[in-house]
């Protein structure tokens, strides 16, 4: 039976002599207007908001153990609309990770990573992992007691990885314990290296997707222009998303706990929600087994398009397999996050 998803080749778009700009601006299949297929554009919008609000916060944030907490407190309670900008910044990274996960689930279930889309999946996977790093480093910069001990927990997790863990832990902390050097290094990562890396990866992923084309959906047979039709619709989605974020920040403004205290463990030392499931997994299983399973899972995740191809050649029902795998992984993550909340 023919697969319901094949690669689109629109007459007139293919052929020699076209520049990369022509490829980027070529018409898009109509299914990209359906909301499950907009989940890749939403994180791009959120990344723009993340960068803009982050730049504003750097005007007031001081990356030192003596001034970090005071500067965040000043941003939250003293600077005009500082709490609002900080709330938008935090909400944008949380939503970016959430919608990236939704996007991964959609691509996984529709098998949109199949040839010639393997490079799209691999580049998107790296974007997801770097976004996790952005979220963690930003979470740590608040330097209140919860973020301090959350930073300690996550760096301890990194330090327990085989071979590379101990030197990576020392590199991040600048020593054996979390200190002012740790804060400064995480600040440099969050405001310099990771944004440039993530921006380059996002741009590369978008270019790869446009050059390699989109996977077709059986019911999608028409095309619409990238500009102005698709661009305007995505702009409307961005405006709606921004309105939603403003409402969320107004209803749930950012809070600030007591300052970091290395002598007093915070009552809630859980890492950010997107690290909650791995943290609980490591807590429940013996160290080596938990770590190797996480590393193996990450490797399988990145290489899954090639695994899919090998199994499909052996006539495995991959649509069913992917549905079962996705349901099991999501259920497992939800259970682990729930257990972490109860601890």
N, C-alpha and C positions, 0 to 999 in steps of 0.2 A: 504494500500500500504506500502510495506517495505521502510524504510528510506534508502537514499543513503549513509548514514554515519553510520557505525557500528564499534565496537571495533575490532581491529586486534588481532587475536591469531594465531601465526605462529607455526605449528607443530615443535616440537623439542625445542622450546624456553620455553614452559611452563613445569611445573612439579616440584616435590619436590626436595630438595637437592641442588638447585641452590643458589649461593651466590648473594649478591647485586651487586658485580662487574660483574657477569655473566649477570644480568639484564641490567646493564648500557651498556655493550658491545654487547648486542644482535643485530642482524641485524635490519635494518630500512626499512620501506615501501618506495617504489620508489617515491611516491608523495612528499616526503620530499625534493626531488631534484627540484621540481617546485618552481619558485621564490616566489609565495605568502606564501609558507610554510617555507621559510628561514627567515621570519620576526622575529622569536623568537631568532634565533642565532645571528642576527646582533646586537641587544642591548647588548648581552653578550660580543661581540667583543668591542663595544663602551665603555662598563664598564671597560674593561681592559685598554683601552687608557685613560679613565678618571682617573683611579687610578694612572697610570704611570706619566701622566703629572701633576696631582695634587701633587704628592710627590715632583717633581722637583720645583713646585711653592712654596712649603712650605719652601724651603731653603732660599728664599728671602723675602717672605711676612711677615710683622710685624703687628700683630692684635691689634693695638691701634689707637684711633682716631687721634693722632698726627702723626703717621708714616704709617698708612695703605695706604692712597692715595699716599704718597711719594714712598712707596715700590712698589706699582702697576705701578707707573710712571717709576720707575727705571727698573722694569721687562720689561715694554713695550718699553722703549726708551734707556736704558743703558746696560742691561745685553745682552751678545751675544746670539742671537736667542731667547731671552726672549719673544718677541712679538709672535714668532712662536709657542712656547710652550703654551703661554696663549691662542692663537687663537685655537690651537688644543683642549685645555681643554674646552673652551667655546663651540666650535662646537660639541664636543663629547657629552656633556650633552644635547644640543638642539636636536641633531640627535637621541640620545637615547630615549628621550621623544617622538619624532616624530615617530620613528619606533615602539615603544611600543604601541602607539595609533593605528598605522597601523595593528600591530599584534592583538590587541584587536578587531578591526573591522573584520579582517579575521576570527578569532575564533568565533565571534558573528554571522557572516553571515553563516558560515558552521556548526554552532551549535556543535563545537568541545568540548564544556564543558559538554556534556551530560554524564550520568552515564556510567562508574565510573569516569568521569573527573571533578566532581564538585570541588574537592580539588585543582586540577590544576588551575582552574579559580580563586578560592579564593586566593590562594598563589600568582598568577600572579597579581591580583588586588592590593594586599598589596605592591608588588614590584613597581607597577606603582605609588602608592601614596607616597612611600618613595622616589622614584626618583624625584617626584615633589618637595619634601622637599629639596632634594640635590640641585636641580636647583635654588630654591629660596635662600637658604643660601649662595650658591656660588655667585649668582648675587649681594647679599648685601655686600659682602666683598670688592668689588671694592671701595666703599665709595666715589664715585664721587657724584655730586649733584643729578643726575638722580637715581642712585641706592639707595641713602639715602632716597629720597622721595618715591621711589618705595617700599623700606623696610617699610617706615612709612605707606603706603597705605595697604600693605599686612597684617602687624601686626594689623592695625585697623580693617581689615576684620575679622581676627581671634578673636579679642576682642569682636566683636559684636555677636558671636555665643552664644546661650542660655546656661546658667549654667556654662559650662566649659570655655567659652570665656574669661571673665575677669581675672580669675587666670592664664590661659594659656598666656594671653597677658603680665601680670606682670612677669611671669616666663621667657618669651622670652626677654623682654626688660630689666629686672632687675630693674624696676621702672615704672613710669607712662609715661615717654617720651623715645624716642630713644636716646641712649647715648653710651659712650664708653663701658659700661657694656654689652649693647645689641650686639655690634660688637664682643666682646670677646666670648659671649655665642653662637652667630651664628657661629663663627670660630670653637669653640669646637664641635658644632654639625656637621659642615661640614667636619671637618678633623678627627674626632674621632668616635663619636657615630654613625652617619648616614652611613659612609662607612662600618663599621663593621656590622651594622644591614643589610644594603643592600647586602653586600657580602654574609652574611648568608642566607638571603632570596632568593637570586639568586641561590645559591648552593642548597638550599632546594627545590626550584621550579624545577630545572633541574633534581634532583634525583627523585622527585615525578613524573615528566613526564616520565622518563625512567622506573621507577618501575611500573607505572600504564599503560604504553603503549600509543600509538597514535591512534587517531580516523582514521578509514579507509575512503578512498574516492573510489567511485564505480569503477573508471577506473584504480585504483592502485591495482595490484595483485602480483607484484614481490617485491623482497627484495634485498637490497644491504648491504655489510658489513659496520659496523660503522667505523672500522679501517682496512685498511688505506683509503678506497674509500671515505666514507663520510667525514672523518676528513680532507683529502687533499682538497676536494671541498670546505669545509667551510673555510679552510685556504686561498684558492684562493679568496673567497668572501671577507675575512678580508683584504687581500692585496689590492684588488680593492677598498674597502671602504676607506682604509688609503690613497691611491693615490687620491681619490676624495676629501677627507678632506684636504689634502695638497694643492690641487688646490684651494679649497674654501678659505682657510686661506691666500694663496698667493694673491688671487684676492680681498678678503675682509678682510684685516688685522684688528685686534681688535683696537678699538678706546678708548679714555679716555676723558671724559668731564671735566668740572671744578670741583674742590674739593667740598665736601659736605658743604652746608651752611644752617644751621637750620633756618636762618632768611630770606632766599630767596627761595620760592617754585620753583622747576625746571619747565621749560616750558612743559616737557613731564613727568608726574608723573605716567604714566601707569605702572603696574607691568610687569614682563616678559610675553612673548606672550602666554605661556601655562596657565597663570592666567588671561589673558585678558578677556575671555568670562565670567568667574565667576565674575570678577570685574565689568564688564558692567551690568551683571544681577543684582547684588546688587545695582548698581547705578540707575537702571531703576525702580525696584520694591520697595515697602515698606520694611523696614528692616526685620521684623519678617517673612513675607511671603517669601522673597528672601532666607533668611538663612535656614528656615525649608525646603524649596523646594530643596536647594542644599544638605542638609543633607539627605533628603529623597531620592534624586536621587543617592547619593553615596551609600546608603544602598541597594537600588534596584539593583544597578550595581554589588555589591559584591554578592548578593543573587540571581541573575538572573537565574542561572541553576536550582534552586529549583522552581522558578516561571514558568520557561519553562516546567518543568516536570508536574506541576499541570495543566497548560493550555493544554499541549499536551494530558493529560489523558481525558480532556473534548473535545478532537478532534478539537482544534484550529489549523489552518494552520500556524504553527510556522515559517516555512521558509518565508512565506509572511509577517507575523507579524514582524519578525526580520529585514527584508528588509525595511519595512516602518519605524520602530523605528530607525534604523541606519541612514537612509536618513534624517529623521526629526532632529535627534540629531546633525548630522554633519552640516546640513544646518543652524540650529539654532546657532551653535558655530561660523560658518563662518560669519553670519550676525552680531552677537554680537562683534566679533573681528573687523569687518569692522566699526561698529559704534564707537568702542573705538578708532580706528585710526583717525576717523573724528573729535574727540573731542579735 
